[in-house]
Amino acid sequence: MKQASQVAFLKVVELGSIRAAARALGQDPSGISRRITRLEQQLGTKLLDRNGNTTVTTAQGQLYFERLSSIIDQLEASEAEVSGENLVPSGLLRVTSAIDFGQEFVADWLLDYRRKYPDVEFDLVLASGFVDLTQTGIDVALRVGNLPDSNLIARKLADVPRVLVASPDYLKRMGTPQHPDNLKTHEHVFFASSNRQNPLELIGPGGAVMRVQRTNGVAINSVRSAVKAVADGVGIHAGPLWAFAGHIERGEVVTILSEFTQKQLPLYAVRNPSAVVPARISRFIDHVAAKVRSVEGLRV
């Protein structure tokens, strides 16, 4: 069984500072510091070098961290095997995703998952940016985009195609662009104000990349609201196909310049590394992998 001093030490090394560890554990930094000092006294060696707000392991501290982590992983694997935790989904599952994608899909996927496994409870955290799994205790993050290098375990679920769309009413009033250069004079619905400074990259039929500067229009940092603005004829939008698939099918918006494509972004399920993965986590990732196959606008 892990002692409080060992838990504190592991969390300090994982997060890089005593203050961060204290926040994650819901404790006072001075209490964490005392536990580390007590552990060092018990072992008769210095484990951490404290320098301002950062904390790094000594050579002996790094060795102890690696050995202790390995022992804890083996212990948790044994406990999960004996208790059956890695066989039957149960317990609290904490999931995060982008706000709009979560509202559109993830909430329903989780409710359906709980109908299958009623012993699972869940917290869904919708956020505009990437949530730190280690500091927040999140089990699974559904993320769109290229992932930074880390020790997190990522499973690719699908690709997210992007399209250029506008309403028939807008195109009737303003004309239909026949070439990417025509976009410069049109009104646009941007997802972020920075899109006015960052050129839109389009890939032509021969593979050549064109960069088009767009400045006119409005910025709305909500996919749902941007979709409504496009359908209402406000302007042209470059966005994820999943957000517009139904509107395209109903003829409320249409794709333009379809011979030019945009770079697809990957959709991942991300989790922390672990010697044993609880069934509530592994089965949920499998559940999502099956669900994305039926989403119009995702490419598996």
C-alpha positions in Angstrom: 0.0 0.0 0.0 1.3 3.4 -0.9 2.3 5.7 1.9 1.4 9.4 1.9 5.0 10.4 1.5 5.5 8.1 -1.5 2.3 9.4 -3.1 3.5 13.0 -2.6 6.9 12.1 -4.1 5.4 10.5 -7.2 3.1 13.4 -7.8 5.9 16.0 -7.4 8.1 14.2 -10.0 5.1 13.7 -12.4 4.1 17.4 -12.2 7.5 19.0 -11.8 6.8 21.1 -8.7 5.6 20.8 -5.1 2.9 23.5 -5.7 1.5 21.5 -8.7 1.5 18.3 -6.7 -0.3 20.0 -3.8 -3.0 21.3 -6.1 -3.5 17.9 -7.7 -3.7 16.2 -4.3 -5.8 18.9 -2.6 -3.2 19.5 0.0 -1.0 22.4 1.3 2.4 22.8 -0.3 4.1 22.8 3.1 2.6 19.5 3.9 3.9 18.0 0.7 7.3 19.4 1.4 7.3 17.8 4.9 6.4 14.5 3.5 9.2 14.6 1.0 11.7 15.6 3.7 10.5 12.7 5.9 10.9 10.3 3.0 14.4 11.5 2.3 15.3 11.0 6.0 13.9 7.5 6.0 15.9 6.6 2.9 19.0 8.5 4.0 19.4 10.2 0.6 18.4 13.4 -1.2 15.6 12.7 -3.7 14.8 16.1 -5.0 16.6 19.4 -5.8 14.3 22.3 -5.1 15.0 25.4 -7.2 12.4 28.2 -6.9 9.1 26.9 -8.3 10.6 23.9 -10.1 11.7 20.6 -8.6 14.0 18.0 -10.3 15.1 14.6 -9.2 18.6 13.8 -8.1 20.2 10.7 -9.6 19.1 8.7 -6.6 15.6 10.3 -6.8 15.2 9.4 -10.4 16.2 5.8 -9.7 13.8 5.6 -6.8 11.0 7.1 -8.9 11.4 4.6 -11.6 11.6 1.6 -9.2 8.6 2.9 -7.1 6.5 3.5 -10.2 7.2 0.0 -11.5 6.2 -1.5 -8.1 3.0 0.6 -8.0 2.0 -0.4 -11.5 2.5 -4.1 -10.7 0.5 -3.7 -7.5 -2.3 -2.0 -9.2 -2.3 -4.6 -12.0 -2.6 -7.4 -9.3 -5.4 -5.6 -7.5 -7.3 -5.0 -10.7 -6.9 -8.7 -11.6 -8.1 -9.9 -8.3 -11.0 -7.5 -8.0 -12.1 -8.0 -11.7 -11.8 -4.3 -12.4 -10.1 -5.0 -15.7 -12.9 -7.3 -16.8 -16.2 -5.5 -16.0 -16.6 -1.8 -16.5 -17.4 0.0 -13.2 -16.5 3.1 -11.3 -16.1 6.8 -12.3 -15.0 7.5 -15.8 -13.8 11.1 -16.5 -13.8 12.2 -20.1 -12.9 15.5 -21.8 -13.4 16.8 -25.4 -13.9 20.0 -27.3 -17.1 21.8 -26.4 -18.9 21.6 -29.8 -17.8 18.0 -30.6 -18.7 16.9 -27.1 -22.2 18.5 -27.3 -22.8 17.0 -30.7 -21.5 13.5 -30.1 -19.6 12.6 -26.9 -22.4 13.3 -24.4 -24.7 10.8 -26.2 -21.9 8.3 -26.6 -21.4 8.4 -22.8 -25.1 8.0 -22.0 -25.3 5.0 -24.4 -22.2 3.5 -22.8 -23.7 3.8 -19.3 -26.9 2.1 -20.5 -24.7 -0.8 -21.5 -22.6 -0.7 -18.3 -24.8 0.8 -15.5 -22.1 0.3 -12.9 -20.1 3.1 -14.6 -20.6 6.7 -13.6 -19.1 9.5 -15.7 -17.9 13.1 -15.6 -17.8 14.9 -19.0 -15.6 18.0 -19.1 -16.1 20.1 -22.2 -13.3 22.6 -22.8 -12.1 24.9 -25.5 -8.4 23.7 -25.2 -6.5 20.6 -24.3 -7.0 19.6 -20.7 -4.0 18.2 -18.8 -4.8 14.6 -18.0 -2.3 14.2 -15.2 -3.3 17.3 -13.2 -7.0 16.9 -13.7 -7.5 13.1 -13.2 -9.1 12.8 -16.7 -9.2 9.2 -17.9 -9.8 9.7 -21.6 -9.5 12.8 -23.8 -10.9 13.0 -27.3 -8.7 15.3 -29.2 -8.8 16.6 -32.8 -5.4 17.7 -34.2 -1.8 16.7 -34.2 -0.6 15.7 -30.7 2.5 17.1 -29.0 5.1 14.5 -28.0 4.3 13.1 -24.6 4.1 9.8 -22.7 0.4 9.7 -23.2 -1.1 6.7 -25.0 -3.1 7.7 -28.2 -5.4 5.7 -30.4 -6.3 7.2 -33.7 -10.1 6.9 -34.3 -10.7 8.8 -37.5 -9.8 11.7 -39.8 -11.8 14.9 -39.8 -12.2 16.3 -43.3 -12.8 20.0 -43.7 -14.9 21.7 -46.3 -15.7 25.2 -47.7 -19.4 25.9 -47.4 -21.9 28.7 -48.0 -25.7 29.0 -48.2 -27.4 29.0 -51.6 -28.8 32.5 -50.6 -25.4 33.9 -50.0 -24.0 32.5 -53.3 -27.0 33.9 -55.2 -26.4 37.4 -53.7 -22.6 37.4 -53.9 -21.7 34.9 -56.6 -20.0 31.5 -56.4 -16.2 31.5 -56.2 -14.7 29.7 -59.2 -11.1 29.9 -57.9 -9.5 30.2 -54.5 -8.3 33.8 -55.4 -12.0 34.8 -55.5 -12.3 34.1 -51.8 -10.3 37.3 -51.0 -13.3 39.5 -51.9 -16.0 37.5 -50.2 -17.5 37.7 -46.7 -16.4 34.9 -44.3 -17.5 33.3 -41.1 -14.3 32.7 -39.2 -14.0 30.4 -36.2 -11.4 32.6 -34.6 -10.3 36.2 -35.3 -6.8 34.9 -36.0 -8.1 33.4 -39.2 -8.0 36.9 -40.6 -4.2 36.9 -40.3 -3.6 33.2 -41.0 -4.1 32.3 -44.7 -6.4 29.4 -45.6 -4.4 26.5 -47.1 -6.1 24.7 -50.0 -4.6 21.7 -51.9 -5.2 21.8 -55.6 -6.0 18.8 -57.9 -2.3 18.4 -58.7 -1.2 18.6 -55.1 0.0 22.2 -55.1 -0.8 24.2 -52.0 -2.4 27.6 -52.3 -2.6 30.1 -49.4 -5.5 32.5 -49.5 -5.7 35.6 -47.3 -9.2 36.4 -46.1 -10.1 39.5 -44.1 -13.8 40.3 -44.5 -16.4 38.9 -42.2 -17.2 37.9 -38.7 -15.5 35.6 -36.1 -17.6 33.2 -34.0 -15.7 30.8 -31.7 -18.6 28.3 -31.6 -19.1 25.6 -34.2 -22.8 25.5 -33.7 -23.2 29.3 -33.9 -20.9 29.5 -37.0 -23.0 26.8 -38.7 -26.1 28.8 -38.1 -24.5 32.0 -39.4 -23.4 30.2 -42.6 -26.9 28.7 -43.1 -28.4 32.2 -42.6 -26.3 33.5 -45.5 -23.7 35.5 -43.5 -20.7 34.3 -45.5 -18.3 31.4 -46.5 -16.9 29.1 -43.8 -14.0 26.6 -43.8 -14.9 24.0 -41.2 -15.3 20.4 -40.2 -17.5 18.3 -42.5 -19.2 16.6 -39.5 -20.7 20.0 -38.5 -22.3 20.6 -41.9 -23.1 17.1 -43.2 -26.8 17.3 -42.2 -27.2 20.8 -43.6 -25.5 19.8 -46.9 -27.9 16.8 -47.2 -30.9 19.1 -46.6 -29.6 21.7 -49.1 -29.3 24.4 -46.5 -25.7 24.9 -47.3 -23.6 23.7 -50.2 -19.9 23.0 -50.7 -17.8 25.2 -53.0 -14.5 24.8 -54.7 -14.8 21.0 -54.0 -11.9 20.3 -56.3 -9.7 22.0 -53.7 -9.2 20.2 -50.4 -8.0 21.1 -46.9 -5.7 19.1 -44.7 -7.5 16.5 -42.7 -7.0 16.5 -38.9 -6.8 13.3 -36.9 -9.2 12.4 -34.1 -7.6 10.6 -31.2 -8.6 9.0 -27.9 -5.8 9.7 -25.4 -5.2 8.2 -22.0 -2.4 8.1 -19.4 0.0 5.1 -19.6 -0.7 2.3 -17.2 0.4 -1.3 -16.6 -3.3 -2.3 -16.5 -6.1 -0.3 -18.1 -9.4 -0.5 -16.2 -12.3 -1.9 -18.2 -14.3 1.3 -17.9 -11.5 3.1 -19.9 -10.6 0.4 -22.5 -14.2 -0.5 -23.2 -15.1 3.2 -23.6 -12.4 3.8 -26.1 -13.6 0.7 -28.0 -17.2 2.1 -27.7 -16.1 5.4 -29.2 -14.2 3.7 -32.0 -17.3 1.9 -33.0 -19.5 5.1 -32.8 -17.3 7.2 -35.0 -17.9 4.8 -37.9 -21.5 5.9 -38.1 -20.7 9.7 -38.0 -21.2 11.3 -41.4 -18.3 13.7 -41.8 -15.6 11.5 -40.2 -13.4 9.2 -42.2 -12.3 6.0 -40.6 
